Amino acid sequence: MQKDTQAHAAETLAQTVIPRREFIAIVAGLMALNALAIDILLPAFPNITDAYDIQDNQIQFLLLSYVLGFGGAQLFFGPISDRYGRRIPLFVGLAIYIVCAIAGSLAPTFEAVLAFRFVQGLGAAATRVIALAAVRDTHAGRAMAATMSMVMMVFMVVPIIAPFIGQGIIMVGPWQHIFWFMALLSIVMTIWCFFRLPETLLPENRRSLALGPVLKGFQLVVSNRISLFYTLATAFFFGSLFAFLNLAQPILGGVYGLHTYFPLAMAVGGMFMSGSSFLNSRIVGRLGMRRLSHGALVAHLAISLAASVWFLTHDVSLWLFMFTLILLMPLFGLIGANFNSIAMEPLGKVAGTASSVLGFTQTVGGGLVGAAIGQTFNDTATPLIAGTALTSLTAMILVLIAEKGRLFSNPGAGHGKA
């Protein structure tokens, strides 16, 4: 009850400065910077491979280096934002993001690009932590899930348009201009947030930065069964998404020869993911987070297992591969926001720290799982689909542990939150 009252107070404070729709747009924009940093580079993989004379599978480290920095720094920005508020850490992170995007365009070696990508990820971590913490500051229960779904809907538009932007940039100029574009867009977001985004953390809810309270915050996160196992489930589940990002260009551009049409194929998956996120935002209040996400996970596991068997025993055409993606991609929109909301729900008192621990585990864990799947690439789509089935199965086991063997039911029934 107390956390709902605090969320209502923060929401009232925020809405005196900024309308709800603009708040959602800003939060989505901050999170979109991360998706942009990943997806906009995908069409340039062949260009960067040629520029630095590297092996094809090594190009995947462009994603892994960013993800490791992005995930690791969330452990830092969480406690900092719980102590000093959301705005100051946000602007520090955005500044780092901008500087490293510019530096990446000037890097003389591939190793230097990876280093700048890692540090760019460090800065981007602030945008993810502050975005989720601001939503938790101002929302509770199904309202939080509905808002997060709207944020994810806008956020998932980025994977649709980012490859087109990247492809367009390399058609008219060198691939380094992609980094300049990232810097320019983050400058725009910085200005928007500076003038319009209010401080959502009330002074009475700020926590000491002393080691004891910080460790206690981490303990609350990892000792809560629901939060811990839903976080781990999300990490494994999104490992398949990171694997797809690693392998999308080699499979669609290389194996199936789409080349300049590669962004169009990426857009198909992105549209279905964005559409399902919008659907989730409309129906989660009526059906609940668990019914939607558990049902989607069961479907994802069944489809990926069936597809794996077929892919292992047959030659797979482009159309069959795309049909499989069309079946799987919408399910991410029904799982991601709901899993995150379920994991965050018990942790309102340490929203910043909780967001950082969840983000670290999900991002670094998912990135490493995705990289492991990506390194098994053998010029076919089979490793991707088989890896997807394995990650879905692991996520299902973790959810069953979190829910003590029960799916679709809310252990906190009566509070109308899940």
C-alpha positions as CSV (number, residue, x, y, z in Angstrom):
1,M,0.0,0.0,0.0
2,Q,2.8,2.4,0.9
3,K,4.6,1.8,-2.5
4,D,1.4,2.5,-4.3
5,T,1.0,5.8,-2.4
6,Q,4.6,6.7,-3.2
7,A,4.1,5.9,-6.9
8,H,0.9,8.0,-6.9
9,A,2.7,10.9,-5.4
10,A,5.5,10.7,-7.9
11,E,3.1,10.3,-10.8
12,T,1.2,13.4,-9.6
13,L,4.5,15.3,-9.3
14,A,5.6,14.2,-12.8
15,Q,2.3,15.1,-14.5
16,T,2.4,18.6,-13.1
17,V,5.5,19.1,-15.4
18,I,4.9,16.8,-18.4
19,P,1.9,15.0,-19.9
20,R,1.8,11.2,-19.6
21,R,2.1,10.7,-23.4
22,E,5.2,12.8,-23.5
23,F,6.6,11.0,-20.4
24,I,6.1,7.6,-22.2
25,A,7.7,9.1,-25.4
26,I,10.8,10.2,-23.5
27,V,11.2,6.9,-21.7
28,A,10.8,5.0,-24.9
29,G,13.3,7.4,-26.6
30,L,15.9,6.8,-24.0
31,M,15.5,3.0,-24.3
32,A,15.5,3.3,-28.1
33,L,19.1,4.7,-28.0
34,N,20.2,1.3,-27.0
35,A,18.3,-0.5,-29.7
36,L,19.6,2.0,-32.2
37,A,23.2,1.4,-31.1
38,I,22.8,-2.3,-32.0
39,D,20.5,-2.5,-35.0
40,I,21.7,0.5,-37.0
41,L,25.2,-1.2,-37.4
42,L,23.8,-4.5,-38.7
43,P,23.8,-3.5,-42.4
44,A,27.4,-2.3,-42.1
45,F,28.8,-5.6,-40.9
46,P,30.3,-6.5,-44.4
47,N,31.7,-2.9,-44.7
48,I,33.4,-3.0,-41.3
49,T,34.6,-6.6,-41.9
50,D,36.3,-5.4,-45.1
51,A,37.6,-2.1,-43.5
52,Y,39.5,-3.9,-40.8
53,D,40.1,-7.3,-42.6
54,I,38.6,-9.4,-39.8
55,Q,37.0,-12.8,-39.8
56,D,33.2,-12.9,-40.3
57,N,32.3,-14.3,-36.9
58,Q,34.5,-11.7,-35.2
59,I,32.2,-8.9,-36.4
60,Q,29.7,-10.2,-33.8
61,F,31.9,-8.7,-31.1
62,L,30.6,-5.3,-32.1
63,L,27.4,-6.3,-30.4
64,L,29.0,-8.2,-27.5
65,S,31.4,-5.4,-26.5
66,Y,28.5,-2.9,-26.3
67,V,26.3,-5.3,-24.4
68,L,28.9,-6.1,-21.8
69,G,29.5,-2.4,-21.1
70,F,25.8,-1.7,-21.2
71,G,25.0,-4.5,-18.8
72,G,27.9,-4.1,-16.4
73,A,27.5,-0.3,-15.8
74,Q,23.9,-0.8,-14.7
75,L,25.2,-2.1,-11.4
76,F,26.8,1.3,-10.9
77,F,24.0,3.6,-12.2
78,G,21.3,1.9,-10.1
79,P,22.6,2.8,-6.7
80,I,23.8,6.2,-7.9
81,S,20.3,7.1,-9.2
82,D,18.7,5.9,-6.0
83,R,21.0,8.3,-4.1
84,Y,21.2,11.4,-6.3
85,G,18.0,11.1,-8.3
86,R,17.3,10.2,-11.9
87,R,18.4,13.3,-13.8
88,I,22.1,13.8,-13.0
89,P,23.2,10.2,-13.7
90,L,21.1,10.3,-16.9
91,F,23.0,13.2,-18.3
92,V,26.4,11.8,-17.3
93,G,25.5,8.6,-19.2
94,L,24.2,10.5,-22.3
95,A,27.5,12.5,-22.4
96,I,29.5,9.3,-22.4
97,Y,27.3,7.8,-25.1
98,I,27.8,10.9,-27.3
99,V,31.6,11.1,-26.9
100,C,32.1,7.4,-27.6
101,A,29.8,7.5,-30.7
102,I,32.0,10.2,-32.2
103,A,35.2,8.4,-31.2
104,G,34.0,5.2,-32.8
105,S,33.7,6.9,-36.1
106,L,37.4,7.9,-35.8
107,A,38.8,4.6,-34.5
108,P,41.9,3.4,-36.4
109,T,41.6,-0.3,-35.6
110,F,38.8,-2.8,-35.0
111,E,40.1,-3.2,-31.4
112,A,39.7,0.5,-30.9
113,V,36.1,0.3,-32.2
114,L,35.4,-2.5,-29.8
115,A,36.8,-0.4,-26.9
116,F,34.7,2.7,-27.8
117,R,31.7,0.5,-28.2
118,F,32.2,-1.0,-24.7
119,V,32.4,2.5,-23.2
120,Q,29.5,3.7,-25.2
121,G,27.5,0.8,-23.6
122,L,28.7,2.0,-20.2
123,G,27.0,5.4,-20.9
124,A,23.9,3.8,-22.4
125,A,23.4,1.9,-19.2
126,A,22.2,5.1,-17.5
127,T,19.4,5.5,-20.0
128,R,18.1,2.0,-19.4
129,V,18.3,2.2,-15.6
130,I,16.7,5.6,-15.3
131,A,14.0,4.8,-17.8
132,L,12.8,1.7,-15.9
133,A,13.3,3.3,-12.5
134,A,11.2,6.4,-13.6
135,V,8.4,4.1,-14.7
136,R,8.5,2.3,-11.4
137,D,8.7,5.6,-9.5
138,T,5.4,6.6,-11.0
139,H,3.5,3.4,-11.5
140,A,2.5,0.2,-9.8
141,G,0.8,-3.1,-10.7
142,R,-0.9,-3.5,-14.0
143,A,-0.6,0.2,-14.7
144,M,3.1,-0.3,-14.7
145,A,2.8,-3.2,-17.1
146,A,0.5,-1.2,-19.4
147,T,2.9,1.8,-19.5
148,M,5.9,-0.5,-20.0
149,S,4.1,-2.1,-22.9
150,M,3.6,1.3,-24.5
151,V,7.2,2.1,-24.0
152,M,8.2,-1.3,-25.5
153,M,5.9,-0.7,-28.4
154,V,7.7,2.5,-29.3
155,F,11.1,1.0,-28.4
156,M,10.5,-1.9,-30.8
157,V,9.8,0.4,-33.7
158,V,13.6,1.1,-33.7
159,P,14.6,-2.3,-34.9
160,I,12.2,-1.7,-37.8
161,I,13.7,1.6,-39.0
162,A,17.3,1.4,-37.7
163,P,18.5,-1.1,-40.3
164,F,16.9,1.1,-43.0
165,I,18.7,4.1,-41.6
166,G,22.0,2.2,-41.5
167,Q,21.6,0.9,-45.0
168,G,20.7,4.4,-46.3
169,I,23.7,5.9,-44.6
170,I,26.2,3.4,-46.1
171,M,24.6,3.9,-49.6
172,V,25.4,7.6,-49.6
173,G,28.5,7.7,-47.4
174,P,31.1,5.7,-45.4
175,W,30.0,3.5,-42.5
176,Q,31.6,5.8,-40.0
177,H,28.7,8.2,-40.6
178,I,26.5,5.8,-38.7
179,F,28.3,6.7,-35.5
180,W,27.8,10.4,-36.2
181,F,24.1,9.7,-36.6
182,M,24.0,8.0,-33.2
183,A,25.7,11.0,-31.6
184,L,23.3,13.5,-33.2
185,L,20.2,11.6,-32.1
186,S,21.5,11.3,-28.5
187,I,22.2,15.0,-28.4
188,V,18.6,15.6,-29.3
189,M,17.4,13.3,-26.6
190,T,19.7,15.1,-24.1
191,I,18.2,18.5,-24.9
192,W,14.7,17.1,-24.7
193,C,15.3,15.4,-21.3
194,F,17.1,18.5,-19.9
195,F,14.1,20.7,-20.5
196,R,11.2,18.4,-20.1
197,L,11.9,15.3,-18.0
198,P,11.1,15.9,-14.3
199,E,12.8,14.3,-11.3
200,T,10.7,11.3,-10.5
201,L,12.4,10.2,-7.3
202,L,10.9,11.9,-4.3
203,P,13.5,13.2,-1.8
204,E,12.1,11.0,1.0
205,N,12.7,7.9,-1.1
206,R,16.4,8.5,-1.8
207,R,18.8,6.0,-0.3
208,S,22.3,6.4,1.2
209,L,25.2,5.5,-1.1
210,A,27.0,3.9,1.9
211,L,28.1,0.3,1.3
212,G,25.6,-1.2,3.8
213,P,22.4,0.2,2.2
214,V,23.6,-0.6,-1.3
215,L,24.4,-4.2,-0.4
216,K,21.1,-4.5,1.3
217,G,19.4,-3.3,-1.9
218,F,21.2,-5.9,-3.9
219,Q,20.3,-8.5,-1.3
220,L,16.6,-7.6,-1.6
221,V,16.8,-8.2,-5.3
222,V,18.6,-11.6,-5.3
223,S,16.8,-13.0,-2.3
224,N,13.3,-12.5,-3.8
225,R,12.4,-15.7,-5.6
226,I,10.0,-14.1,-8.0
227,S,12.4,-11.3,-9.0
228,L,15.5,-13.5,-9.2
229,F,14.1,-16.3,-11.3
230,Y,12.1,-14.1,-13.6
231,T,15.2,-12.1,-14.2
232,L,17.2,-15.2,-15.1
233,A,14.3,-16.4,-17.3
234,T,14.4,-13.1,-19.1
235,A,18.1,-13.3,-19.6
236,F,17.9,-16.7,-21.2
237,F,14.9,-15.9,-23.2
238,F,16.4,-12.7,-24.6
239,G,19.6,-14.7,-25.4
240,S,17.7,-15.9,-28.4
241,L,17.0,-12.4,-29.5
242,F,20.7,-11.4,-29.1
243,A,21.5,-14.5,-31.1
244,F,19.2,-13.3,-33.9
245,L,20.8,-9.9,-33.9
246,N,24.2,-11.5,-34.2
247,L,23.2,-13.8,-37.0
248,A,20.5,-11.8,-38.9
249,Q,22.9,-10.2,-41.4
250,P,25.0,-13.4,-42.0
251,I,21.8,-15.5,-42.5
252,L,19.5,-13.1,-44.3
253,G,22.2,-11.2,-46.2
254,G,24.7,-14.1,-46.7
255,V,22.9,-17.4,-46.7
256,Y,19.8,-16.1,-48.4
257,G,21.4,-13.4,-50.4
258,L,19.1,-10.5,-49.5
259,H,21.9,-8.0,-49.2
260,T,20.3,-4.5,-49.7
261,Y,16.9,-6.0,-48.9
262,F,18.1,-7.2,-45.5
263,P,16.6,-4.2,-43.7
264,L,13.2,-5.1,-45.2
265,A,13.4,-8.6,-43.7
266,M,14.4,-7.2,-40.3
267,A,11.5,-4.8,-40.5
268,V,9.0,-7.6,-40.8
269,G,10.1,-9.1,-37.5
270,G,10.2,-5.7,-35.9
271,M,6.6,-4.8,-37.0
272,F,5.2,-8.0,-35.4
273,M,7.1,-7.4,-32.2
274,S,5.9,-3.8,-32.0
275,G,2.4,-4.8,-32.8
276,S,2.3,-7.5,-30.0
277,S,3.7,-5.0,-27.5
278,F,0.8,-2.6,-28.4
279,L,-1.7,-5.5,-28.0
280,N,-0.2,-6.4,-24.7
281,S,-0.6,-2.8,-23.4
282,R,-4.3,-3.0,-24.4
283,I,-5.2,-6.3,-22.8
284,V,-2.7,-6.8,-19.9
285,G,-5.0,-5.0,-17.5
286,R,-7.8,-7.4,-18.2
287,L,-5.9,-10.7,-18.6
288,G,-3.0,-10.1,-16.3
289,M,0.8,-10.3,-16.8
290,R,1.1,-14.0,-16.0
291,R,-1.6,-15.3,-18.3
292,L,-0.2,-13.4,-21.3
293,S,3.5,-14.1,-20.7
294,H,3.1,-17.7,-19.7
295,G,0.9,-18.4,-22.7
296,A,3.4,-16.7,-25.0
297,L,6.3,-18.7,-23.5
298,V,4.6,-22.0,-23.9
299,A,3.9,-21.1,-27.6
300,H,7.4,-19.9,-28.1
301,L,8.8,-23.2,-26.8
302,A,6.5,-25.3,-28.8
303,I,7.2,-23.5,-32.1
304,S,10.9,-23.3,-31.6
305,L,11.2,-27.0,-30.8
306,A,9.1,-28.0,-33.8
307,A,11.1,-25.7,-36.1
308,S,14.4,-27.1,-34.7
309,V,13.4,-30.7,-35.6
310,W,12.4,-29.6,-39.1
311,F,15.5,-27.4,-39.7
312,L,17.8,-30.3,-38.6
313,T,16.3,-32.7,-41.1
314,H,15.4,-30.5,-44.1
315,D,16.8,-27.8,-46.3
316,V,15.1,-24.5,-45.2
317,S,14.0,-22.0,-47.8
318,L,13.9,-18.2,-47.1
319,W,10.2,-18.3,-47.0
320,L,10.1,-21.0,-44.3
321,F,12.7,-19.2,-42.3
322,M,10.8,-15.9,-42.5
323,F,7.5,-17.7,-41.6
324,T,9.2,-19.1,-38.5
325,L,10.3,-15.7,-37.5
326,I,6.8,-14.3,-38.0
327,L,5.5,-16.9,-35.6
328,L,8.2,-16.3,-33.0
329,M,8.8,-12.5,-33.0
330,P,5.3,-11.4,-31.7
331,L,5.8,-13.5,-28.6
332,F,8.7,-11.4,-27.5
333,G,6.3,-8.5,-27.1
334,L,4.0,-10.5,-24.8
335,I,6.9,-11.7,-22.7
336,G,9.5,-9.0,-22.3
337,A,7.5,-6.2,-20.7
338,N,5.5,-8.6,-18.5
339,F,8.5,-10.5,-17.2
340,N,10.3,-7.3,-16.4
341,S,7.2,-5.9,-14.6
342,I,6.7,-9.2,-12.6
343,A,10.4,-9.1,-11.6
344,M,10.2,-5.4,-10.6
345,E,6.9,-5.5,-8.8
346,P,8.1,-6.6,-5.3
347,L,11.0,-4.1,-5.4
348,G,9.5,-0.7,-5.3
349,K,11.6,0.5,-2.4
350,V,14.9,0.0,-4.3
351,A,13.7,0.7,-7.9
352,G,17.0,2.0,-9.1
353,T,19.1,-0.7,-7.6
354,A,16.5,-3.3,-8.7
355,S,16.5,-2.0,-12.2
356,S,20.3,-2.1,-12.3
357,V,20.6,-5.7,-11.0
358,L,17.8,-6.9,-13.3
359,G,19.3,-5.0,-16.3
360,F,22.8,-6.4,-15.6
361,T,21.7,-10.0,-15.4
362,Q,19.3,-9.8,-18.3
363,T,21.7,-7.9,-20.6
364,V,25.0,-9.5,-19.8
365,G,23.5,-12.9,-19.5
366,G,21.4,-12.6,-22.6
367,G,24.4,-11.1,-24.5
368,L,26.7,-14.0,-23.5
369,V,24.0,-16.6,-24.4
370,G,23.4,-14.9,-27.7
371,A,27.2,-14.7,-28.5
372,A,27.6,-18.4,-27.7
373,I,24.8,-19.3,-30.1
374,G,26.2,-16.8,-32.7
375,Q,29.7,-18.5,-32.6
376,T,28.1,-21.8,-33.7
377,F,27.0,-20.3,-37.0
378,N,27.7,-22.8,-39.8
379,D,26.3,-21.0,-42.8
380,T,22.8,-22.3,-42.1
381,A,19.8,-21.1,-40.0
382,T,19.8,-24.2,-37.8
383,P,22.1,-23.0,-34.9
384,L,19.8,-20.0,-34.5
385,I,16.6,-22.0,-34.3
386,A,18.1,-24.8,-32.1
387,G,19.6,-22.2,-29.8
388,T,16.2,-20.5,-29.6
389,A,14.5,-23.7,-28.5
390,L,17.2,-24.3,-25.9
391,T,16.8,-20.8,-24.4
392,S,13.0,-21.1,-24.3
393,L,13.2,-24.4,-22.5
394,T,15.6,-22.9,-19.9
395,A,13.4,-19.9,-19.4
396,M,10.4,-22.2,-18.9
397,I,12.2,-24.2,-16.2
398,L,13.2,-20.9,-14.4
399,V,9.6,-19.6,-14.5
400,L,8.3,-22.9,-13.1
401,I,10.8,-22.5,-10.2
402,A,9.7,-18.9,-9.6
403,E,6.0,-19.9,-9.6
404,K,6.5,-23.2,-7.7
405,G,5.4,-25.3,-10.6
406,R,2.2,-23.3,-11.4
407,L,1.6,-21.4,-14.6
408,F,-1.0,-18.8,-15.4
409,S,-2.0,-18.2,-11.8
410,N,-1.2,-15.2,-9.6
411,P,0.3,-16.0,-6.2
412,G,-0.8,-12.6,-5.1
413,A,-4.4,-12.9,-6.2
414,G,-6.7,-10.4,-4.5
415,H,-4.4,-7.4,-5.1
416,G,-5.3,-7.2,-8.8
417,K,-1.7,-6.7,-9.9
418,A,-0.6,-9.7,-12.0
